[in-house]
Amino acid sequence: MREIVPIGLLTTLLSLSGLPYCGQLAASAAPTTDTDADLAKQLANPIASLISFPLQYNYDEHYGADDEGSKHVLNIQPVVPFTLNANWNVITRTIVPLIDADNIPTGSSESGLGDILASQFFSPKAPTAGGLIWGVGTVELLPSASDESLGGEKWGLGPTFIGLKQSGQWTVGMLANHIWSVGGEEDREDITSTFLQPFVAYITSTKTTLTFNTESTYDWEGESWSVPLNFYVSQLLRIGSQPISVSAGVRYWADSPDNGPEDWGARLVLTFLFPK
């Protein structure tokens, strides 16, 4: 058995997505030596030129009028960067959810594939003179759910944006998107939703990253907020020469729609990293 060597604690993983692009895999925005510090800093940046394959497990409970519903979700979230030219990259991010819902909304249980979310960020390879790292692009919602209770049965489309700054051991930024439904089953509700994810991460001298964020969604049709507050701890490991990141976190639901989750939830993440 190969020795598993810890190389630091805590890094951030974020949610979102990507569609394939026919081009050359992107080089990093700046030359890296793929040291522990480099990897920790890239992991804190959702649009770093780093190929990664996160497996993100989420658990939430107290769904429904009787608060007895629960949901397990495994998000498969590949992140793949591509080079457009000497100055620009495209960072593709995809979320493929596998859902196990119990007693949601009342008495029903279902397991299967949910709706896939994909996004593409066009991002300069070099930060601005002030150190801002940014990307802008499109986000797509695909009605891929294996059962009508696991998805909205609507196609969705909209803009997405991310901006962040890395200064010393800190990473501070915001990811946002808005999705409108543009087709799908006519008997299902239209989708008009705004997603806001402010985040802050701190990398210690031992390469431990502490991350706090929210993943807030406002449903303009239902006029309701979903606001989970998330805190994560992660550790970088190597299995032989293969770097991976293992994360654990908790979340508190500050607000949710009627029959939505309440109180506390949990998140575990295993991320495979493929630095160049």
Stockholm file with secondary structure:
# STOCKHOLM 1.0

chainA/1-276         MREIVPIGLLTTLLSLSGLPYCGQLAASAAPTTDTDADLAKQLANPIASLISFPLQYNYDEHYGADDEGSKHVLNIQPVVPFTLNANWNVITRTIVPLIDADNIPTGSSESGLGDILASQFFSPKAPTAGGLIWGVGTVELLPSASDESLGGEKWGLGPTFIGLKQSGQWTVGMLANHIWSVGGEEDREDITSTFLQPFVAYITSTKTTLTFNTESTYDWEGESWSVPLNFYVSQLLRIGSQPISVSAGVRYWADSPDNGPEDWGARLVLTFLFPK
#=GR chainA/1-276 SS CCCEEEEEECCCCCCCBCCCCCSEECCCSSCCCCCHHHHHHHHTCTTCSCEEEEEEEEEEEEESTTSCEEEEEEEECCEEEEECSSSEEEEEEEEEEEEEEESCSSSCEEEEECCEEEEEEEEESSCCTTCEEEEEEEEEEECCCSSGGGSCCEEEEEEEEEEEEEETTEEEEEEEEEEEEEEECTTSCCCEEEEEEEEEEEECTTSCEEEEEECEEEETTTTEEEEEEEEEEEEEEEETTEEEEEEEEEEEEEECCTTCCCSEEEEEEEEEEECC
#=GC SS_cons         CCCEEEEEECCCCCCCBCCCCCSEECCCSSCCCCCHHHHHHHHTCTTCSCEEEEEEEEEEEEESTTSCEEEEEEEECCEEEEECSSSEEEEEEEEEEEEEEESCSSSCEEEEECCEEEEEEEEESSCCTTCEEEEEEEEEEECCCSSGGGSCCEEEEEEEEEEEEEETTEEEEEEEEEEEEEEECTTSCCCEEEEEEEEEEEECTTSCEEEEEECEEEETTTTEEEEEEEEEEEEEEEETTEEEEEEEEEEEEEECCTTCCCSEEEEEEEEEEECC
//
